[in-house]
Amino acid sequence: MSKDQHHHHILANSTSLKVLLFLFVFTFLTVFIARFDFGALNFPIAMLIASAKAMAVMLYFMGLKYDDNQNRAIFFSGFAFFGLFVFFVAVDFFARPSSQMPPRGQSFFAEVTGGPSFERPWEVSEEILAYGREVYFDQACHTCHGDEGFGDGIAGIAIGARSFHDGEGWKNGRRPSDVYKTLMEGLGAMPAYPTISVAARWAVSHFVLDFGPEPPADDAESLARFGIDPSLADGGLGSGEEERATIPVDFAIERYILR
C-alpha cells in the first residue's frame, strides 16, 4: 500500500469522552452565563464560548487535527471567503449616502407627524400627490423602488422591487385601496408601514400610482375594507385610525442582543 494513501483517523474512546465532557461543560457554562448581564461583553462572551465548542467539534469529531494540510486549507478558506462577504457588505453599507441612512436613535420607518390633513384622502389631488412624494422619500421608499419608481433603487435591484410604471402584475391589485392595503400589511419582501398616518399611506398610494397608467377606480366595496363610506363627507374616518407606536432601530437591536 502506498505511503501517500490517506487513512481515516480513528479517534480513541478516551479522547472522544474528553471532548464530549468538554462540550457538556461549555454547554452548561452557556446556560449559566446567560443568567447574568455583562453589558457590552454579552455578545463577545457568547461568541467565545460558541467558538470554543465549534473548534473542539472541528478538530476532533471532524478530524481536522489529524487531517493533512491540504484539507485544512480548503476548510479554513471557507472562513476567508466569509470574511470577504462581510467586508463587501460593510463597504456597501457604510458607503451609502447619508440621505438613505436613518440618524442614530430614529426608526428607519420614521413616523410621519405634523403632516397635512385631507378630508377625503382616498381621492387623488395635486396636494395629496405632493405630500405623497414627501412621504415617499421620508420613508426611504426610493431605496428599493428608485427615485423615479422604476424599481432600480440601491436595495431594490437584488429583490426585484416593483416598477410603478408597469400597469400589470400587481399582486394586491392596482386600485389606490389595494396599494394602501400593501402599505398596511406588507407583501413578501415589502415591509408594512402601520406606524405612519392614514393620510400618509393614502398619499404614497396615489403618488406611486401616478408613475404609471391611470389606475382602476375604487368603489364603495373596496373602500369599505378600511372603514370608509364615500357617501359621507369624511368617509367616516373622523380623526383617523390610531397610529401604532414604534421604537428606534438601534434600541431594538440592542434589546435583541441583550435579551
VOSEVO-628391 format. One record per residue (C-alpha): x negated, y, z negated; residue in one letter. Coordinates in steps of 0.25 Angstrom, whole numbers, plus 5000, padded with zeros to 4 digits. Each point is the difference from the previous one (the first is absolute). Last residue first. Layout:
REM VOSEVO-628391
+------+------+------+------+
:    u :    v :    w : type :
+------+------+------+------+
:    X :    Y :    Z :    a :
...
+------+------+------+------+
REM end
This chain:
REM VOSEVO-628391
+------+------+------+------+
:    u :    v :    w : type :
+------+------+------+------+
: 5129 : 5158 : 4897 :    r :
: 4987 : 5008 : 5002 :    l :
: 4999 : 4998 : 5015 :    i :
: 5015 : 5003 : 5003 :    y :
: 5000 : 5012 : 4990 :    r :
: 4988 : 5006 : 5007 :    e :
: 5007 : 4998 : 5014 :    i :
: 5013 : 5006 : 4996 :    a :
: 4993 : 5012 : 4994 :    f :
: 4992 : 5002 : 5013 :    d :
: 5013 : 4999 : 5008 :    v :
: 5007 : 5011 : 4992 :    p :
: 5014 : 4996 : 4995 :    i :
: 5013 : 5001 : 5006 :    t :
: 5014 : 5002 : 4995 :    a :
: 5013 : 4997 : 5008 :    r :
: 5008 : 5012 : 5006 :    e :
: 5015 : 5000 : 4995 :    e :
: 5009 : 5001 : 5012 :    e :
: 5005 : 5013 : 5006 :    g :
: 5005 : 5012 : 4993 :    s :
: 5014 : 4998 : 5006 :    g :
: 4998 : 4989 : 5010 :    l :
: 5015 : 4999 : 5003 :    g :
: 4997 : 5003 : 5015 :    g :
: 4997 : 5014 : 4996 :    d :
: 5013 : 5006 : 5008 :    a :
: 5007 : 4987 : 4999 :    l :
: 5005 : 4992 : 5013 :    s :
: 4985 : 4995 : 5001 :    p :
: 5002 : 4991 : 4988 :    d :
: 4986 : 4996 : 4996 :    i :
: 4998 : 4989 : 4989 :    g :
: 4987 : 4995 : 5007 :    f :
: 5006 : 4988 : 5007 :    r :
: 5012 : 5009 : 5003 :    a :
: 4991 : 5007 : 5010 :    l :
: 5001 : 4988 : 5009 :    s :
: 5015 : 4999 : 4999 :    e :
: 5003 : 5014 : 5002 :    a :
: 4992 : 5001 : 5013 :    d :
: 4985 : 5002 : 5003 :    d :
: 4996 : 5005 : 5014 :    a :
: 4991 : 4992 : 5009 :    p :
: 4986 : 5006 : 5002 :    p :
: 4996 : 5010 : 5011 :    e :
: 4987 : 4995 : 5005 :    p :
: 4987 : 5001 : 4992 :    g :
: 4993 : 5010 : 4992 :    f :
: 5013 : 5005 : 4994 :    d :
: 5002 : 4987 : 4993 :    l :
: 4988 : 5003 : 4991 :    v :
: 5005 : 5013 : 4996 :    f :
: 5015 : 4996 : 4997 :    h :
: 4995 : 4989 : 4991 :    s :
: 4990 : 5009 : 4993 :    v :
: 5011 : 5010 : 4997 :    a :
: 5010 : 4989 : 4995 :    w :
: 4989 : 4995 : 4990 :    r :
: 4996 : 5014 : 4996 :    a :
: 5015 : 5004 : 4997 :    a :
: 5002 : 4987 : 4992 :    v :
: 4988 : 5004 : 4991 :    s :
: 4987 : 4992 : 5000 :    i :
: 4997 : 4989 : 4990 :    t :
: 5007 : 4989 : 5008 :    p :
: 4990 : 5000 : 5011 :    y :
: 4998 : 4985 : 5004 :    a :
: 4988 : 4995 : 5006 :    p :
: 4998 : 4996 : 5015 :    m :
: 4992 : 4987 : 5001 :    a :
: 5013 : 4992 : 5001 :    g :
: 5012 : 5010 : 4999 :    l :
: 5002 : 5010 : 4988 :    g :
: 5013 : 5001 : 4992 :    e :
: 5003 : 5015 : 5000 :    m :
: 4992 : 5004 : 5011 :    l :
: 5005 : 4989 : 5009 :    t :
: 5014 : 5003 : 4996 :    k :
: 4998 : 5015 : 5004 :    y :
: 4995 : 4994 : 5013 :    v :
: 5013 : 4993 : 5002 :    d :
: 5008 : 5012 : 4995 :    s :
: 4994 : 5008 : 5011 :    p :
: 5004 : 4990 : 5011 :    r :
: 4989 : 4992 : 5005 :    r :
: 5002 : 4986 : 4995 :    g :
: 4994 : 4992 : 4989 :    n :
: 4990 : 4992 : 5009 :    k :
: 4998 : 5012 : 5010 :    w :
: 4996 : 4992 : 5012 :    g :
: 5004 : 5011 : 5011 :    e :
: 5000 : 5015 : 5001 :    g :
: 4984 : 5001 : 5000 :    d :
: 4995 : 5014 : 4996 :    h :
: 5000 : 4997 : 4986 :    f :
: 4988 : 4991 : 5001 :    s :
: 5001 : 4990 : 4989 :    r :
: 4987 : 4996 : 4993 :    a :
: 4993 : 4987 : 5005 :    g :
: 4993 : 4997 : 4987 :    i :
: 4986 : 5002 : 5005 :    a :
: 5003 : 5013 : 5008 :    i :
: 5008 : 5006 : 4988 :    g :
: 4990 : 5004 : 4990 :    a :
: 4992 : 5010 : 5008 :    i :
: 5013 : 5005 : 5007 :    g :
: 5004 : 4995 : 5014 :    d :
: 5014 : 4996 : 4998 :    g :
: 5004 : 5010 : 5011 :    f :
: 5007 : 5010 : 4991 :    g :
: 4993 : 5013 : 5004 :    e :
: 4991 : 5001 : 4987 :    d :
: 4998 : 4985 : 4999 :    g :
: 5010 : 4989 : 4995 :    h :
: 4991 : 4994 : 4990 :    c :
: 4992 : 5012 : 4994 :    t :
: 5011 : 5009 : 5005 :    h :
: 5010 : 4995 : 4990 :    c :
: 4991 : 5007 : 4989 :    a :
: 5011 : 5004 : 4991 :    q :
: 4997 : 5015 : 5002 :    d :
: 4998 : 4998 : 5015 :    f :
: 5014 : 4994 : 5002 :    y :
: 5006 : 5009 : 4989 :    v :
: 4996 : 5013 : 5008 :    e :
: 5005 : 4994 : 5013 :    r :
: 5013 : 4996 : 4994 :    g :
: 5002 : 5015 : 4995 :    y :
: 4999 : 5005 : 5014 :    a :
: 5010 : 4989 : 5005 :    l :
: 5009 : 5004 : 4988 :    i :
: 5000 : 5015 : 5005 :    e :
: 5002 : 4997 : 5014 :    e :
: 5012 : 4991 : 4997 :    s :
: 5003 : 4986 : 5000 :    v :
: 5012 : 4995 : 4991 :    e :
: 4998 : 4990 : 4989 :    w :
: 4995 : 5012 : 4992 :    p :
: 5014 : 5006 : 4998 :    r :
: 5000 : 5011 : 4990 :    e :
: 4985 : 5001 : 5001 :    f :
: 4990 : 5003 : 4989 :    s :
: 4986 : 5006 : 5002 :    p :
: 4988 : 4993 : 4993 :    g :
: 4997 : 5003 : 4985 :    g :
: 4995 : 4986 : 4998 :    t :
: 4994 : 4990 : 5010 :    v :
: 4994 : 4989 : 4991 :    e :
: 4986 : 4995 : 5004 :    a :
: 4999 : 4987 : 5007 :    f :
: 4985 : 4999 : 4997 :    f :
: 5004 : 5004 : 4986 :    s :
: 4991 : 5011 : 4995 :    q :
: 4990 : 4999 : 4988 :    g :
: 4988 : 5001 : 5010 :    r :
: 5004 : 5007 : 5013 :    p :
: 5006 : 4991 : 5010 :    p :
: 4992 : 4997 : 5013 :    m :
: 5004 : 5003 : 5014 :    q :
: 4997 : 5015 : 4999 :    s :
: 4987 : 4997 : 4994 :    s :
: 4995 : 4994 : 5014 :    p :
: 4996 : 4985 : 4999 :    r :
: 4986 : 4997 : 4999 :    a :
: 5001 : 4994 : 4986 :    f :
: 5010 : 4989 : 5005 :    f :
: 4993 : 4997 : 5013 :    d :
: 4986 : 4999 : 4993 :    v :
: 5006 : 4992 : 4989 :    a :
: 5006 : 4990 : 5009 :    v :
: 4987 : 4999 : 5008 :    f :
: 4993 : 4997 : 4987 :    f :
: 5010 : 4990 : 4994 :    v :
: 4999 : 4992 : 5013 :    f :
: 4985 : 5001 : 5000 :    l :
: 5000 : 4994 : 4986 :    g :
: 5009 : 4989 : 5005 :    f :
: 4990 : 4997 : 5011 :    f :
: 4989 : 4999 : 4989 :    a :
: 5008 : 4991 : 4991 :    f :
: 5002 : 4991 : 5012 :    g :
: 4985 : 5000 : 5002 :    s :
: 5000 : 4993 : 4987 :    f :
: 5005 : 4987 : 5006 :    f :
: 4992 : 5000 : 5012 :    i :
: 4987 : 5003 : 4993 :    a :
: 5003 : 4989 : 4990 :    r :
: 5002 : 4990 : 5011 :    n :
: 4987 : 5004 : 5006 :    q :
: 4993 : 5000 : 4987 :    n :
: 5003 : 4985 : 4997 :    d :
: 5010 : 4996 : 4990 :    d :
: 4998 : 4995 : 4985 :    y :
: 5004 : 5013 : 4993 :    k :
: 5011 : 5002 : 5011 :    l :
: 5006 : 4987 : 4996 :    g :
: 5015 : 5005 : 5000 :    m :
: 5002 : 4995 : 4986 :    f :
: 4987 : 5004 : 4995 :    y :
: 4996 : 5014 : 5006 :    l :
: 5013 : 5004 : 5006 :    m :
: 5008 : 4996 : 4987 :    v :
: 4990 : 5007 : 4991 :    a :
: 4999 : 5012 : 5008 :    m :
: 5016 : 5002 : 5000 :    a :
: 5000 : 4999 : 4985 :    k :
: 4989 : 5010 : 4998 :    a :
: 5007 : 5009 : 5010 :    s :
: 5013 : 4999 : 4993 :    a :
: 4993 : 5004 : 4987 :    i :
: 4993 : 5012 : 5006 :    l :
: 5013 : 5004 : 5008 :    m :
: 5008 : 5001 : 4987 :    a :
: 4989 : 5008 : 4993 :    i :
: 4999 : 5010 : 5012 :    p :
: 5015 : 5002 : 5000 :    f :
: 5002 : 5002 : 4985 :    n :
: 4988 : 5009 : 4999 :    l :
: 5008 : 5013 : 5003 :    a :
: 5008 : 4998 : 4987 :    g :
: 4995 : 4988 : 4992 :    f :
: 5015 : 4996 : 4996 :    d :
: 5000 : 4987 : 4993 :    f :
: 5009 : 4988 : 5001 :    r :
: 4995 : 4997 : 5014 :    a :
: 4987 : 4996 : 4994 :    i :
: 5006 : 4987 : 4993 :    f :
: 5006 : 4995 : 5013 :    v :
: 4987 : 5002 : 5008 :    t :
: 4992 : 4994 : 4989 :    l :
: 5009 : 4988 : 5000 :    f :
: 4997 : 4999 : 5015 :    t :
: 4985 : 5002 : 4997 :    f :
: 5000 : 4989 : 4990 :    v :
: 5008 : 4990 : 5009 :    f :
: 4990 : 5004 : 5012 :    l :
: 4988 : 4997 : 4992 :    f :
: 5006 : 4987 : 4995 :    l :
: 5002 : 4996 : 5014 :    l :
: 4986 : 5003 : 5004 :    v :
: 4995 : 4992 : 4988 :    k :
: 5009 : 4988 : 5004 :    l :
: 4995 : 5001 : 5014 :    s :
: 4985 : 5000 : 4996 :    t :
: 5002 : 4988 : 4991 :    s :
: 5007 : 4992 : 5011 :    n :
: 4989 : 5003 : 5009 :    a :
: 5003 : 5007 : 5013 :    l :
: 4998 : 4991 : 5012 :    i :
: 4992 : 5008 : 5011 :    h :
: 5004 : 4998 : 5014 :    h :
: 4989 : 4995 : 5009 :    h :
: 4994 : 5008 : 5011 :    h :
: 4991 : 4992 : 5010 :    q :
: 4987 : 5007 : 5002 :    d :
: 4992 : 4989 : 4994 :    k :
: 5006 : 4991 : 5011 :    s :
: 5005 : 4986 : 4996 :    m :
+------+------+------+------+
REM end
